[in-house]
């Protein structure tokens, strides 16, 4: 039987898996207009480490730490402030550094300049700083330089069982500089309209660049533009750290569009790597809509085994049993749903029908397609728990 995430969360209070925080690199160039490069380095290195299975704190966590400590995002931090941010987020290691862009050499005006990146890793367990490392090359090769920096970071963080640099770089194709700039400026934008314009511009400049596609697809989903989401989310590459999350919301979008086979396929793909209760629940809903009731019931039961305290999981099991004429078993599950949520009038009504052994009435909208979906997806929490349990 699966342990529930709620129960496993208890361990998070007593165990701490190693986590990495990557701060925006400080701009030592003369132009503040290049500040976005520091954010880009942090985003790329973070994504590279996540893709290799490390636990990395997200951008939202970092911004919250800045807010709590009254630090201005983008400002160069003292060594003491770097430590404070890391400690406030329970990070075990902090990656930070600076970059500088030099003007093109005379006669090489076709170049956009030379980028120098210096990085270091601070181990907060031992309050020890690792050896500095970095990259130097043409600014137009920013994506390649960042990827090499990501591998260097991985080399310092993982002693063994890491990919070779050649294999690592093979999965990170070059990206146009203007596409990266538009994407990062989109992340930094202050209004939804600016973000959308810049993300769309980034995706248009480099059609193989995944990050803006994820952002545009997730925004479309949140705005209930399911067709738009189903257009953007498939463009998120399997090597992108947001790939499984994109598949989760793609599954939900396809479900709302009535493309249940595609929704089932998306949820199955996610469940194979991240078997969250919410994923199994939604997989069951897609299977139910395809009238594959045995598979739907099995998926709903997996979700319930993972979290027996959730009334929706009891409801979905009970509803499926009721639809298939298994009234006595349906009564048990629907009673459990009502016990956990006495205000659930729908579960109460179905419980009454199950007690009377009355099945579905054809074309009755009150009892058709009543499966309940879950909209939350927390892969980071799952990865954290997996890391905790391996310690």
N, C-alpha and C positions, 0 to 999 in steps of 0.2 A: 504494500500500500504506500502511496506517495505521502510524504509529510506535507502538511499545509504550510504555505509561505508565512502565514501568521504565526504558527508555532515555531517555525525555523527562525523567524525574525528575533526570537528571544536570544538566540546565540549572538546576534549582532551586538548586544549590550555587553557581552562578556568576552568576545573575540574580535580582533581587528585584522582583516586581511591587508596586505601591503597595497597601498594606493599611491598613485602618482598624480601630481598636480603640475601642469605646464602653464607658466605665466607668459603673457605677451612679452616679446622681446623689446628691450628699450631702444629707442631711436637715437642713435648718435650722429645721424646725418644733420645737415644744416636746414633741411626742409621738414616742417611739421606735416606737410602734405603726404609724407611717406610713412606716417604712423601706422597705416593699415598693414604694412609689411610685417610689423611685429605681431599683430593679431593673426596674420596669415601663417607665420611660422608656428605659433602656438596651436592653431587649429590643425595644421597638417601633422605636426609631431604627435599631438593627442590622438588623431585619427589613426595614424600609423601604429601607435602602441596598442590602441583598442583592437585593431585588426589582428594583432598578434596575441591577443588573449590577456593583456594586462588590464588591471583595473585603473581607470583614469577618471579623475573628477571632471565633470562637464563645465562648460562655459557658464551656465547659470549658477552653479555652485560657487565658481570663482567670483562672479559679479556680486553675489550675495555676501561673500566674505569681504570684498572691497567696501560694500555698503556698511556692513557692521563695524568695520574698522575705520570708517570715514576716510577712505583712501580714494583718490581720483583715478578711475580707469585710464590707463595710458601713461600715467606719470611714472617716472623712474623711481624705483623703490630702494630704500636702504636695505642692507643685509638683515637688519633687525625686523624690518617690515616683511621681508620675504619669509622669515621664520614665523612671524605672527600669523600670516595668511595660511601657511602650511599647517601650523598647529591648530588654527581655528577650524580647519576642514578635516582634521585627523589624517592628513597625508603623511606618508612615511618618507617620500622623496619629492623634491621640488626641482623641476627643470626650469632654468631661466637664463637670461643672457642679454646680449645687445647686438645690434646690427648697424652697419654703416654703408651708405651708397656713395661711391666716388664718381665724379664726372668722367665722361668718356675721354680717353687719351686723344691728343691731336691727331687728326687723320683717321680716327675711328668713330666718326660722328654717327655712323649707322648703329652703333651700340647704344644702349640706354644707360650704360655705366656699369661699374663693378660693385658687386654686393659682397660684403664680408660679414659672416655670422660667427659670433663667439658664444659658446654655450657652456654651462656647467650644471652639475647635479648635486644638490644638497641633500644629504642623508640626515633626516631629522631624528632618527633613532639614536645615532651616535654624534649628532651635530658635527658631521664631517663633510667636507666638500671634496668632490671627486676631481679628477684631472680635467682641465679645460679641453674642449674640442670644438670643431667648427667647420665651416665651408667658405670657399672663395670662388667666385665665378661671375659671369655676366648676369646682370639683373634680369634679362629676358629669359634666363634659365631658372627663374625662381623656383618653380615647381620641382625641378630635378634636384636643385640644391637642398630644398626642404626635405625631399624624400631621402637623400643621402644623410641629412642630419637626423632624420627619424631612425635610420638604421644604426647610426653611431650611438644614438640614445639607447636603442634596444641592446646594442652590444655591451653597454655599461650596466644595464639593468638586469639582463639575463645572462647568466654564466654559461649555460649550455642549452641545447635543444632549440636554438634559434635558427632561422633560415640563413643561408649564405646571402651576402650582399647582392650577388647576381640574381638570385631567385627573388629576393625582396624587391629589387628595382624592376624586375620583369613585370610585376603586377601593378606597377605605378607608372603608367605611360605619361609622357610630357603633356602639359596643359598650357594653353596660351596665357601669357602674362595678363592681358587685358580681361580675360575671363576670370582669372583668380582675383584680380583687383575688384571687378564688379561684384563678385560674390562676397568678398570680405566687406566691402563698403555696404553691401546689403545687410550683412549681419550687424553692422554698426549704425545703420540708419535709424532715425528716430520716429518715423511714421510707417504704418503698414503700406501706404502707397509707394513710398520710396523703396522699401524692401522689395516689394513685388516687381517694381520696374527694374531694379538692379539685378535681382535674381533672374528675371526673364532675359535681360541683356546678357548675363553671364552664360546662361544655357544656350542662347543663340550664337554667341561667339565661339563656343566649343561644345558641340553636341554630344561629345563623349564624356563631358565633365559631370559627375554625379551629384555633388553637393547641392547646386541650385535646383536640380530636379527634385531632390528630396524635400527641400524647403517649399517649393511651389506646390508639390503634391500634398504635403501635410497641411498647408494653408488652405488649399482647395477643399480638403476633407473637412477641416474645421468650419468652413463656410457652407458645408453641405453641397458643394459642387462636386458630386460624385463622378460625373463624367470627366471633369477636369482632373480630378485626382487620379482616376484610372488612366489618364493620358500621360501624366508626369511620373508616377511612381514606378512603372515598369522600366523606366530609363535609369533607375538607380542600380549601379553595377554590383554584382555579387561580392566584389572586393571592397565595396564601401562599407564602413562600420555601421551605417544606418540601413543596410540592405534588408535585414530581417524585420526591422520596424516598418520599413516601406512596404514589405510584403503583408504585414499585419493590416495596415490601413488600406492597402490595395484590396485585400480580402473583404474588408468591411465595405469598401466602395462598390466592389463587384456584387456583393450581397444586396446592397440597396438598389443597384441597377437591375437586379433580377438575373444576373449571370452566375448562377449558383455553382456550376461546375468549376468555373474559374476561381470563385471564392473558396471552394473546398480545396482546390489545388494550392492556393496561396497559404491557407491556414495549415495544411499538411506540411508544407515546406518549413514553416516557422516551427511547428511542433516538433519536428525532427531534431532541431538544434536547441530550441528554447521551449521546453514543455511546460509553459505557464498554464495555470488553470483557465485563465481568460482565453487562451488560444484554443484549448480543447473545447471550451464552451462554445466559442464561435464556429469551430469546425463542426460541432454537433448541429448547430443551427443551420449551417449550409447543407449538411447531409440530410437533415429533416426536410428542408425545402425541396430536395431532390427525391423525396419519398424513400430514402434509404434508412428506414427506421432502425434496423439492428445496429448499423454503424453509428447513427445519431445517438442512440441510447448508450452505446459503449463510450463515445466521446463525452457525453454529458456526465456519465458515471466517473470518468477519469477526473473531470473538473471537480466533481463532488468529493471524490477521495482526497483531492488536494486541499480542499477547504470546505469542511462539512458545516461551517458556520454561516455560509452564504445562502440566504433564502432563495436567490435566483437559481442556483444550481439545483436545489431541491425541487423548485418549480419546474425547471426544464425536464428533469428526470420524470417527475410526476405527470407532466403534460404529455410527454412522449408515451409513457405507459398507458395513460388514459386514451390517447388517440388510437392505440393499437389494441384496445379492449382488455388490457391487463388491469382491471379495476381495483382489485384488492391491493396489489403492489402500488398502484397509483395513489390510493388512499394514504398509505404510509408516507410516501414522499410529499404529498400535498399537505398533510397534517404537519410535517416537519417545516414546510415553507411557512404555513400560517403561524406556527409556534414561534418562529423567528421573526415574523413580521405580521402581527395581528391586524394591521391596517390594510393588508393585501386583499382587497375585495375580489380580485380576479382568481386568486388561489382559493379563496373561500368558496366562490361559486363553483369552480371545477371540483373541489372536494365534495360539494353536495351532489353533483352529478355522478361522481365516481362511487359514492356511497349507495346511490340508487341504481348503479350499473347502467347508467344512461350514457351512451357514446356520443360522438360528434354528429351534429345535424348538417347535412349537405348545404353548402353555401351560407352557413351561419357566420357572419363576420366576427361575432363575439368569441368564437372558439376556433377560428382558422388562423394559422400562421402566428401563433402567440409566443413563439420561442423568444427568449430574452438574450440580448447581446451584451457583451462587455466591451467598453470603449477604451479602457486603460491598458497600457502596455509598458511594463517596467523591466526591460531586459537587464538594465544595470543592477537592479536589486537581485535578480536571479543570479547574475554572474558573481555578485558579491557573496551571496549565500553559498554558492558552489565553492568559492575560494575559502570561505570560513570553514566549511565542513571538511575541506581537504587538509586543513592545518593540524 
